[in-house]
Amino acid sequence: MQIWIDADACPGEIRDIVFRASERLQLPVCFVANRRVTLPESPLIRSVLVGRDFNAADKHIAEAMGAGDIVVTADVPLAAAVAEKGGVSISPRGEVFDSENAQEKLSLRDFYQDLRSGGLIQGGPAPFSPLDRHRFASALDRELTKRLKDA
């Protein structure tokens, strides 16, 4: 099992939670981004720098991850691709995407995108909050516990 981070838009607080989990459980983590990301020194943590083309980090993660891996991303299409390969995704706000719900959430995301492009709804997500941080930490802990118990 490995943790993958879609690091282009990942909040620093989420990175810190993942760093601590990686060290505590001795799990490898790979940060994938189209720019340099400052990471702590650890043999468990590595980064991959991808090109600047659209969704390059997402494509790399979708191709490189394996069944049982955990991916941290806010990108719903990537989360759906991860679920298809037997992985699970967790958004920085703690929403879990797995084989049971990823396609439904992708359809809902597409529906809201259509409403936004038609001008029927406006705005984006609320600012990242301490509650989001707590939800992420809880979701990551649940998923890690589940996978380590099954291993």
N, C-alpha and C positions, 0 to 999 in steps of 0.2 A: 504494500500500500504506500502511496505517495500523495502528498498534498501539492496541488498546482494552484498558483495564484495568477489571475488575470490582473497584472499589476498596473496597467495603464491608468486605471481610475480607482484603485483600491485605497481606501482611507488608511492613514498611518496607524490609527488605533487598531484596525483589523490586522495589519501586519504584525503588530506587537503581540496580539493574542496568538496568532499562528506561530510566531517565534517561540513563545513560551511553551505552547503545546508540543512543538517539534523537539525542543530540548528535553521536556519532561518525559516524552514517550519515545524519544530517539527515532523520530520519523523524518524521512527526507522531504524537503520542500523545494519546489522549483518556481521561481518568479519569472514570468514571461511578460516582456514589455517592449515597446518600440523606442524606449529611451532608457538611459541608465537609471537604475534604482539603487539607492543606498541601502545596503544590507549589513547585518552584523556578521562578524567573522565566525563561521561555524562549518565544520565538514558536512553538516546535514543540509546546509542552505546553499543553493546555487541560483544563478540567473541565466536567462537566455535573452539575448537582444535580437529582436526580429526587425524586419524592414518596416518602413513607415506606411506601406500600402494598407488599405482599408481592411480591418479585421485580421491582420497578420498574426497578432498574438492569439486570437481566438482559433484561427486555423491551426497554428502550431500546437496548441493545447489539445484540440480535438484529435489531431493525428497522433500525438505522443502519449496521451494518457491511456491507462488500461483499466480493465474491469476492476472494481473495488477501490479505485482512486477517488479522492475528494478534490473538487475544483471549487475555488472561491471566485465567483464572478457575478456581476450584475447583468450580464448579457444573456437574455432569455434564449436566443437561438443556440448559443454555445451550451447553455445548460441542457437544452433538449438533445443536442448531439452527444453530450457526456452521458446522459441517461440511456441513449441508444447503445452506447458501448459498455454499459454495466456499471457506470460510475454514478456518483451523486454530486450535485452542486449545491453550494450554499451562497446566497447573496450576502453582501456586507450588512444587510438589515436582518439577516437570520432566516430568510425564507429558503426552505429546502426544496430542491427539484430532483425528483427521482423518476424511475420508470413508470410509476403509477400516476404522476401528475404533470410531467413536463410538457406533454403535448397539449393538454388542456391550458396550461399557463402560456404556452406559445400562441395558441389561438386567441386567448384573452389579450395578450400583448398586441397581436396584430389588429384585433378589433379596436383597441384604444388608439393605436397608431393611425388607423383609418379615421377615427373620430377627430383626432388632433389635426390631421392633414385637411380634413373638411371644415375645420374651424369650429367644430361643435364643442370641443373642450380645449382648455388652454392650461398652460403651466406644466410644471414637472414635479418631481418628487420633493417632499419636504426636506429641509436640511438634515444631515446626519445627526443623530441625537444619542445621548447616553442610553436610552432605551434600546435603540438599534444595536448599540455595542453589546448590551446585555443579551439581547436576543441572538446575536451572532455567536457570542461565546457559549451560550447554552446549546444552540444547534450544533456547533462544532463538537462540543463535548459529547452530545448524544450520538452523533454519527461516528466519532472516533471510538467511543465505548462499544457501539454496536459492531463495528468492523473488527475491533481487536478481540471481542468476545467470540466472534464467528471464525476467527483465524486459527 
